[in-house]
Amino acid sequence: MIFTKVCIIGAGPGGAAAALNLNKAGIDCVIVDKAVFPRDKICGDGLSGKVITSLKRIDPEIVARLENAGFKLNSWGVRFVAPGRRQLDIGYRPDFDKDNAAHKQVPIGYVCKRLDFDNFLVEELKRCPHVQLFEGVNINKYTLESDGYLVSGVDGFEIKAQLIIVANGAYSSFTKEVAGIHMEPKHYVAGIRAYYKNVTGTNADNFIELHFLKSLLPGYFWIFPLPDGGANVGVGMLSEAVRRKKINLKKELLNIVQNDPVIKERFKDAQLEGTIDGYGLPLGSKKRKISGERYMLIGDAAYLIDPFTGEGIGNAFYSGRLAAQQAALSLQNSDFSAAAMARYDSEIERVMGAELRLSHKLQKFIKYPILFDTFLKITANNKRLKEVFTCMFHEVDIRKKLLRPSFYIDILLNR
Ligand SMILES: Cc1cc2nc3c(=O)[nH]c(=O)nc-3n(C[C@H](O)[C@H](O)[C@H](O)COP(=O)(O)OP(=O)(O)OC[C@H]3O[C@@H](n4cnc5c(N)ncnc54)[C@H](O)[C@@H]3O)c2cc1C
């Protein structure tokens, strides 16, 4: 049996972020994954500024290594396409000027196949003196004992830890069985992803594209450009709507690519590579209890995906960092009680609460195509509102303001 202070289950972005932060704090930990890396994870492959900020906080050298990696594409913003086809481009930096060479030196987002990105993170873990990584170990049993958690895997693998960080993704059995959090179709998205080659018409600055097509509402279709002319193409829709409308998302994706009057032109010479695969997105549109005696949930296991954009990697990183900070505090005070761990819930609320609530409002809003079209029209023609949305990617205070109706009235009336 292995003994450790902290055991992390799952070495995806959330688990890797927790381990890298613990290593930085000089705390020994063990991280276990059922997969052997490199492994695929069905995803849109979009990495926002949150990921880069998080990695920079751990060690700017990691970002330098990522910047030099050939497997990712630099991206400078998001293109929203409303049901009436009106489009709005929002750059990730407020002063982004595509003709300014200095601005292009530092992209704020990347698109990067998870096969490569997650393997990059695992390689970073291997550099860490305080991290012990085990691959190919499927954890299937958790036993709370008086002095720690006994974590057991198939084939007799056993770890005893004072504290566990559960980072094993959307289908975590711990989340259901121990934390008592269950999938609710109105707080869950079903997503499918395909890789295509030779899609045309992508933005010159590699903006990722979210298309809110009338035929697909309340779902959305995305095209995220990848290196070498590739693209990650997918469809996401609230599970409640998928069930109610009895929609087959794979057929829906193929239908858009082959028959949508605008999209089909861009796929005229495109080729599908591999299969079209689906996976769940547990949304943070509902506040949940994500800690308990000697444990914390992070990333998808904690239901932290942004309900509007479907972005989960950034929040997995943020929660990994907050969990590592809580672990340090609990170890220092030798207090792993549920009451002590609840501080982690408060920290998650402080850092992500306002943003998740705003995104939940926006998610509801897109059900109304006319409102959405009008909103995009107003935003495109209102310099201040456009700037506000650009800043939203960086500034939490701006996001908080966005929750107040008076804020929009002030802007529209130019007050
Ligand atoms: C179709 C789709 C598109 C998406 N697009 C985007 C996007 O563009 N940008 C974005 O930011 N997010 C996107 N997301 C969300 C993103 O993929 C997740 O939020 C992110 O992967 C969460 O990271 P994680 O570390 O919590 O979980 P995961 O990445 O799922 O990692 C969990 C790890 O745990 C391991 N594991 C599972 N069970 C066990 C076990 N029993 N024992 C040991 N190990 C185990 C797995 O092998 C895996 O490595 C998308 C999701 C989907 C489904």
The ligand as an SDF file (V2000), in Angstrom:
LIG
                    3D

 53 58  0  0  0  0  0  0  0  0999 V2000
  -18.2370   17.7230  -26.6300 C   0  0  0  0  0  0  0  0  0  0  0  0
  -17.5120   18.5500  -25.5940 C   0  0  0  0  0  0  0  0  0  0  0  0
  -16.9190   19.7620  -25.9830 C   0  0  0  0  0  0  0  0  0  0  0  0
  -16.2150   20.5340  -25.0140 C   0  0  0  0  0  0  0  0  0  0  0  0
  -15.5390   21.6630  -25.4260 N   0  0  0  0  0  0  0  0  0  0  0  0
  -14.7900   22.3590  -24.5400 C   0  0  0  0  0  0  0  0  0  0  0  0
  -13.9540   23.4410  -24.9720 C   0  0  0  0  0  0  0  0  0  0  0  0
  -13.8190   23.7360  -26.1460 O   0  0  0  0  0  0  0  0  0  0  0  0
  -13.2660   24.1280  -24.0240 N   0  0  0  0  0  0  0  0  0  0  0  0
  -13.3400   23.8080  -22.7160 C   0  0  0  0  0  0  0  0  0  0  0  0
  -12.7110   24.4890  -21.8850 O   0  0  0  0  0  0  0  0  0  0  0  0
  -14.0820   22.7500  -22.2920 N   0  0  0  0  0  0  0  0  0  0  0  0
  -14.7900   22.0110  -23.1640 C   0  0  0  0  0  0  0  0  0  0  0  0
  -15.4930   20.9030  -22.7380 N   0  0  0  0  0  0  0  0  0  0  0  0
  -15.4550   20.5380  -21.3190 C   0  0  0  0  0  0  0  0  0  0  0  0
  -14.1070   19.8880  -20.9680 C   0  0  0  0  0  0  0  0  0  0  0  0
  -13.8670   18.7990  -21.8290 O   0  0  0  0  0  0  0  0  0  0  0  0
  -14.1460   19.4200  -19.5120 C   0  0  0  0  0  0  0  0  0  0  0  0
  -14.6950   20.4350  -18.7150 O   0  0  0  0  0  0  0  0  0  0  0  0
  -12.7420   19.0810  -18.9930 C   0  0  0  0  0  0  0  0  0  0  0  0
  -12.2080   17.9660  -19.6520 O   0  0  0  0  0  0  0  0  0  0  0  0
  -12.8070   18.8050  -17.4790 C   0  0  0  0  0  0  0  0  0  0  0  0
  -11.5520   18.3910  -17.0030 O   0  0  0  0  0  0  0  0  0  0  0  0
  -11.4600   17.3580  -15.7760 P   0  0  0  0  0  0  0  0  0  0  0  0
  -10.0240   17.2390  -15.4740 O   0  0  0  0  0  0  0  0  0  0  0  0
  -12.4040   17.7680  -14.7210 O   0  0  0  0  0  0  0  0  0  0  0  0
  -12.0530   15.9890  -16.3420 O   0  0  0  0  0  0  0  0  0  0  0  0
  -11.5070   15.0490  -17.5680 P   0  0  0  0  0  0  0  0  0  0  0  0
  -10.8370   15.8640  -18.5780 O   0  0  0  0  0  0  0  0  0  0  0  0
  -12.7010   14.2570  -17.9850 O   0  0  0  0  0  0  0  0  0  0  0  0
  -10.4490   14.1250  -16.8740 O   0  0  0  0  0  0  0  0  0  0  0  0
  -10.8220   13.1130  -15.9990 C   0  0  0  0  0  0  0  0  0  0  0  0
   -9.7050   12.0740  -15.9180 C   0  0  0  0  0  0  0  0  0  0  0  0
  -10.0830   11.1060  -14.9420 O   0  0  0  0  0  0  0  0  0  0  0  0
   -9.7470    9.8160  -15.4130 C   0  0  0  0  0  0  0  0  0  0  0  0
  -10.6230    8.8540  -14.7510 N   0  0  0  0  0  0  0  0  0  0  0  0
  -11.9540    8.6830  -14.9310 C   0  0  0  0  0  0  0  0  0  0  0  0
  -12.4160    7.6970  -14.1420 N   0  0  0  0  0  0  0  0  0  0  0  0
  -11.3590    7.2290  -13.4600 C   0  0  0  0  0  0  0  0  0  0  0  0
  -11.1890    6.1960  -12.4860 C   0  0  0  0  0  0  0  0  0  0  0  0
  -12.2230    5.4420  -12.0870 N   0  0  0  0  0  0  0  0  0  0  0  0
   -9.9640    5.9760  -11.9810 N   0  0  0  0  0  0  0  0  0  0  0  0
   -8.8950    6.7290  -12.3840 C   0  0  0  0  0  0  0  0  0  0  0  0
   -9.0060    7.7070  -13.3020 N   0  0  0  0  0  0  0  0  0  0  0  0
  -10.2130    7.9610  -13.8310 C   0  0  0  0  0  0  0  0  0  0  0  0
   -9.9630    9.9120  -16.9190 C   0  0  0  0  0  0  0  0  0  0  0  0
   -9.1850    8.9160  -17.6070 O   0  0  0  0  0  0  0  0  0  0  0  0
   -9.4990   11.3230  -17.2210 C   0  0  0  0  0  0  0  0  0  0  0  0
   -8.1430   11.3740  -17.5910 O   0  0  0  0  0  0  0  0  0  0  0  0
  -16.1780   20.1020  -23.6660 C   0  0  0  0  0  0  0  0  0  0  0  0
  -16.7790   18.8860  -23.2970 C   0  0  0  0  0  0  0  0  0  0  0  0
  -17.4310   18.1210  -24.2460 C   0  0  0  0  0  0  0  0  0  0  0  0
  -18.0380   16.8040  -23.8460 C   0  0  0  0  0  0  0  0  0  0  0  0
  1  2  1  0
  2  3  1  0
  2 52  2  0
  3  4  2  0
  4  5  1  0
  4 50  1  0
  5  6  2  0
  6  7  1  0
  6 13  1  0
  7  8  2  0
  7  9  1  0
  9 10  1  0
 10 11  2  0
 10 12  1  0
 12 13  2  0
 13 14  1  0
 14 15  1  0
 14 50  1  0
 15 16  1  0
 16 17  1  0
 16 18  1  0
 18 19  1  0
 18 20  1  0
 20 21  1  0
 20 22  1  0
 22 23  1  0
 23 24  1  0
 24 25  2  0
 24 26  1  0
 24 27  1  0
 27 28  1  0
 28 29  2  0
 28 30  1  0
 28 31  1  0
 31 32  1  0
 32 33  1  0
 33 34  1  0
 33 48  1  0
 34 35  1  0
 35 36  1  0
 35 46  1  0
 36 37  1  0
 36 45  1  0
 37 38  2  0
 38 39  1  0
 39 40  1  0
 39 45  2  0
 40 41  1  0
 40 42  2  0
 42 43  1  0
 43 44  2  0
 44 45  1  0
 46 47  1  0
 46 48  1  0
 48 49  1  0
 50 51  2  0
 51 52  1  0
 52 53  1  0
M  END
$$$$
